[in-house]
């Protein structure tokens, strides 16, 4: 397993909070699962995770 960069994880967590109002821990993500998205940018990883797990975006109700 690749070691996750702390800066990437912090940015991924911020993107998860911004898009879905949950952080990676609240989403139940383990290190292996996070590692599957680590080759993407943090923002793209959060959006891809949301699509993969059918998460509702925070801004859905404001559009």
C-alpha positions in Angstrom: 0.0 0.0 0.0 1.2 3.5 -0.8 1.7 5.9 2.0 -0.8 8.7 1.8 0.7 12.2 1.8 -0.6 14.3 4.8 -1.2 17.4 2.6 -3.2 15.4 0.1 -5.3 13.8 2.9 -6.0 17.2 4.4 -7.1 18.6 1.0 -9.2 15.5 0.3 -10.9 15.9 3.7 -11.6 19.6 3.0 -13.1 18.6 -0.4 -15.2 15.9 1.2 -16.5 18.4 3.7 -17.2 21.0 1.0 -19.0 18.7 -1.4 -20.7 16.2 0.9 -20.5 17.7 4.5 -18.7 14.6 5.8 -15.1 13.9 6.3 -13.4 10.7 5.2 -13.7 9.2 8.8 -17.4 9.9 8.8 -17.6 8.2 5.4 -16.0 5.1 7.0 -13.0 5.2 4.7 -10.1 3.0 5.7 -6.5 3.5 4.5 -6.8 0.9 1.8 -9.9 2.7 0.4 -8.3 6.1 0.6 -5.3 4.6 -1.3 -7.6 3.7 -4.3 -8.2 7.4 -4.9 -4.7 8.8 -4.0 -3.6 8.9 -7.6 -6.2 11.6 -8.3 -6.1 15.2 -7.1 -7.9 15.6 -3.8 -10.8 17.4 -5.3 -11.2 14.9 -8.1 -10.8 12.1 -5.6 -13.6 13.4 -3.4 -16.0 13.9 -6.4 -15.1 10.4 -7.7 -15.7 8.9 -4.3 -19.1 10.6 -4.1 -20.1 9.2 -7.5 -18.8 5.7 -6.6 -20.9 5.7 -3.4 -23.9 7.8 -4.6 -23.4 10.6 -2.1 -25.6 13.6 -2.3 -23.7 16.9 -2.8 -24.4 19.7 -0.4 -25.0 22.2 -3.2 -27.7 20.0 -4.8 -30.4 21.7 -2.9 -29.2 25.2 -3.6 -29.1 25.0 -7.4 
